Amino acid sequence: MGNRVPAEYPSSQQQAVRAGDIVLVDDPLRPRQTWRLARMTDLHVGRDRKIRACSIKLANGSQLQRSIRMLYPLEVRSEENS
């Protein structure tokens, strides 16, 4: 029993996000129901090979880079990724 190795489970967030997904962008100055929608265009991976940030495109066409912690994926997938 002393040689037991803990199982490693992949983070559900790591599996859930892909480029092209639609996300809600967290804005601490707004109520949640007024957060903006965006499309993830590019994922940025850290040295530990985990997704740390993402480039997003807002509905008005502006491109931003946000931490993955500020993005909440919707349950719908874009047709490009299906």
Rosetta blueprint (number, residue, H / E / L):
1 M L
2 G L
3 N L
4 R L
5 V L
6 P L
7 A L
8 E L
9 Y L
10 P L
11 S L
12 S H
13 Q H
14 Q H
15 Q H
16 A H
17 V L
18 R L
19 A L
20 G L
21 D L
22 I E
23 V E
24 L E
25 V E
26 D L
27 D L
28 P L
29 L L
30 R L
31 P L
32 R H
33 Q H
34 T H
35 W L
36 R E
37 L E
38 A E
39 R E
40 M E
41 T E
42 D E
43 L E
44 H E
45 V E
46 G L
47 R L
48 D L
49 R L
50 K L
51 I E
52 R E
53 A E
54 C E
55 S E
56 I E
57 K E
58 L E
59 A L
60 N L
61 G L
62 S L
63 Q E
64 L E
65 Q E
66 R E
67 S E
68 I H
69 R H
70 M H
71 L E
72 Y E
73 P E
74 L L
75 E L
76 V L
77 R L
78 S L
79 E L
80 E L
81 N L
82 S L
